[in-house]
Structure formats: structure tokens, C-alpha cells
């Protein structure tokens, strides 16, 4: 199983999991918004790299805006 894992799959699923945790933290309204927006930025970077490697240009372009939203959110909540 470990042999079948590669960096592209790790980037894809790491990005997905961090995005899920981000959305749950924001929805919970428990004061962890800065951490949540940090996770959004990390997720956007991971999925953006994954999309670039697979030449999914629409997804890569979308991640630029998610990363921007993460940075804005971090500044707003700091």
C-alpha cells in the first residue's frame, strides 16, 4: 500500500483533508478562525500544486482565489 502512494496523491488528499477541517472550524464558530484560514491557505497550496502537476488549469486557477481568501481571512482575524 505504501508503495502505491506518491507525492501527487499525498498532495491531493492532504489538501482535501485540510479544507474539510477548515470548513468545520469556521462553521463551529469556536474562535479558531485564524487556524481555519491558515488551513485554507495550506489546502490551496497543496491542491494548487497537485492541479499544476496534473495540468488541471481551472482547479489551479481556483486555488489562487482560495489562497487569497485564506490570506485575507488571516489578516482580518489576527
PyMOL commands that set and color helices and strands:
alter all, ss='L'
color gray80, all
select helices_A, chain A and resi 2-4+7-28+33-53+57-77
alter helices_A, ss='H'
color red, helices_A
deselect
rebuild
show_as cartoon
